[in-house]
C-alpha cells in the first residue's frame, strides 16, 4: 500500500543528493565484488526491470513509517455500476435537493484531474447550506434519510455541535483555498476519491501519508457525494467511507474519533452514520480525500 509522498518538485540539492546515493550504491557493489563484467552486462540487458526495482525502493523508503502498523489488507471496493457523474448532472441534482443554491464553475471539470483523483465532484460550501457546520451536516443527513425513504440511521443524533464535531485543520485550510479560487460560486468543483485509495488504513495513517496537495473530506462533503452518487453505498459489501476531514469528540472535549458512513443493520440494510477511533485500521473502511489542483499549491 505504498504511495508517493509528494507531487511537488524536489529541490536541486535534494536531487543531487539522491543521485549521489544511487551512484554510491553502484560504486559500492563494484568495490565489494558484487558485480563483475558479466554481472554488469546482465544488469544493462535487464535495465527496465532494474529501473522498476529502483522505483519500487524509492516508493517504499519515501513513505513515512509512522503508524505503518495501522494498515490491513482489504479487498472491499466500489459496487459494480458506480461511476462519477458529470459535473452538470451533479449540480442539477444539488439544485433539486437544495432549492435556491447557486452555481459552480463547471469549466473547471474540463481540466486534467490531479494524480490519484477519481473524478470531479460538486460540493456546495457548507456555509450555503447551514449557519454552522453541524447544521449544514444535519441538513445533509436529513436528505440522505429522505432520499432513502427513511432507511437510514444516525448514531450521532444530537451530537453535531461544535463541542462534538469540528473540521480537521488541514481540511479547513485546503477548503478555504478552493473556496478562494472559486469565489462567487456556491458549489465547489472538487477533484476527489471516494475511499478506495486508502482502504484498510486507519484515518491517522491515511492522514500521515496524504500527498502535499491531498486532504481528508469531512462528513458533510462525503454526505453530499453520497447524495449525488447514492449507488456508491447500497450494499453491505461496498467499501465503507471514513470522513478523515472531521474530528469527533463522543463525550465532548476529546476529539479522538472520526465519523464514517457504512451500510448494514436492519431488514434490507440501511446507510448508517457513526464514529470510530482515528487509529482503527479495518478492511471495511477507506478514507475519502480531495486534492488541490497544482496552481493552488
Secondary structure, DSSP 8 states (H G I E B T S, - for coil): ----S--S---HHHHHHHHHHHHHHHHHHHHTTS--HHHHHHHHHTHHHHHHHHHHHHHHHHS--TTTTSB-----B--TT-----HHHHHHHHHHHSTT---B-GGGGGS---TT--EEEEEE-GGGT-SSHHHHHHHHHHHHHHHTTT-EEETTTT--STTTEEE-HHHHHHHHHHHHHTTT-SEEEEEEE-SGGGTTB-HHHHHHT--TTEEE--HHHHHHHHHH-GGGS-STTB-EEE-TTEEE-TTSS---EEEEEEE--STT--EEEEEEETT---TTEEE-EEE--GGG-
